[in-house]
Amino acid sequence: MAFDWLKHAFAIEKEGTIAPTPAQQAVIDRLCTQVVARGMTTPALVFLESVRPLNYLSSQILQFFTPILSVVADRRACDDLAEFLEHRGSVEYVCRRIEEIEREQAEKVSKSD
């Protein structure tokens, strides 16, 4: 009873699928589309999988550098991406989205041939 305030002090968000907001979805799609367009799918997936345990730390680093990044990028987009990366499952979502976009691009190319 006396330590009820401490009950959730070290709670960890459950692993699972996360659904981004529409603004976050737009930023993620734009980022993933650029990764696929540059032919960086495999390196991006390897990198994302290797830093998966650090996704929260990555979001905080992104928040720290947002003032600098806002010179060349949209500040709101940086905030949306950082907020999304704070959640467990966000890296898995981004990896799946990269794979989906690459598959869509491959289907477009095969249909045009």
C-alpha positions in Angstrom: 0.0 0.0 0.0 2.8 2.4 0.9 4.7 1.6 -2.3 1.9 1.8 -4.8 3.6 4.8 -6.4 6.6 2.6 -7.1 4.6 -0.2 -8.7 5.1 1.0 -12.3 8.5 2.6 -11.9 10.3 0.0 -14.0 7.4 -1.1 -16.2 8.4 -2.0 -19.8 6.0 -1.6 -22.7 4.9 -4.9 -24.1 6.4 -6.0 -27.4 3.9 -5.9 -30.1 2.6 -4.2 -33.2 2.4 -0.4 -33.0 0.2 1.7 -35.2 1.6 5.1 -36.1 -0.5 8.2 -36.3 -1.2 9.5 -39.8 1.6 12.1 -39.4 4.0 9.5 -38.3 2.9 7.2 -41.1 3.7 9.9 -43.7 7.2 10.5 -42.3 7.9 6.8 -42.1 6.7 6.2 -45.6 8.7 9.0 -47.0 11.8 7.7 -45.2 11.3 4.1 -46.3 10.6 5.2 -49.9 13.9 7.0 -50.0 15.7 4.0 -48.6 14.3 1.7 -51.3 14.8 4.3 -54.0 18.5 4.5 -53.2 18.9 0.7 -53.2 19.7 0.7 -49.5 17.1 -1.9 -48.3 19.5 -4.6 -47.1 21.9 -2.3 -45.3 19.0 -0.4 -43.7 17.4 -3.6 -42.5 20.7 -4.9 -41.1 21.3 -1.6 -39.3 17.8 -1.4 -37.9 17.9 -5.0 -36.7 21.3 -4.4 -35.0 20.1 -1.3 -33.1 16.6 -2.6 -32.3 17.4 -2.8 -28.5 18.5 0.9 -28.6 15.4 2.3 -30.3 14.4 4.4 -27.3 17.9 5.8 -27.0 17.8 6.5 -30.7 14.6 8.5 -30.3 16.2 10.5 -27.5 19.3 11.2 -29.7 17.0 12.3 -32.5 15.2 14.7 -30.1 18.5 16.1 -29.0 19.6 16.8 -32.6 16.2 18.1 -33.8 17.3 21.8 -33.5 20.2 21.1 -35.8 18.3 18.8 -38.1 15.5 21.3 -38.4 17.8 23.5 -40.5 17.7 20.9 -43.3 14.6 18.9 -42.4 11.1 19.5 -41.2 11.1 19.9 -37.4 7.6 18.4 -37.0 8.7 15.3 -39.0 11.7 14.8 -36.7 9.5 15.1 -33.7 7.0 12.6 -35.2 9.7 10.1 -36.0 11.3 10.5 -32.5 7.9 10.0 -30.8 7.2 6.9 -32.9 10.7 5.4 -32.1 10.0 5.7 -28.4 7.7 2.7 -28.6 8.7 -1.0 -28.6 7.9 -2.5 -31.9 8.6 0.6 -33.9 11.8 -0.8 -35.5 9.9 -3.9 -36.5 7.2 -1.7 -38.1 9.8 0.3 -40.0 11.5 -2.9 -41.2 8.2 -4.4 -42.4 7.3 -1.1 -44.2 10.7 -1.0 -46.0 10.1 -4.6 -47.2 6.5 -3.7 -48.3 7.6 -0.7 -50.3 10.4 -2.7 -52.0 7.9 -5.4 -52.9 5.5 -2.8 -54.3 8.3 -1.2 -56.4 9.4 -4.7 -57.7 5.8 -5.4 -58.7 5.5 -2.1 -60.6 8.7 -2.9 -62.5 7.6 -6.4 -63.4 4.2 -5.1 -64.6 5.8 -2.5 -66.8 8.1 -5.1 -68.5 
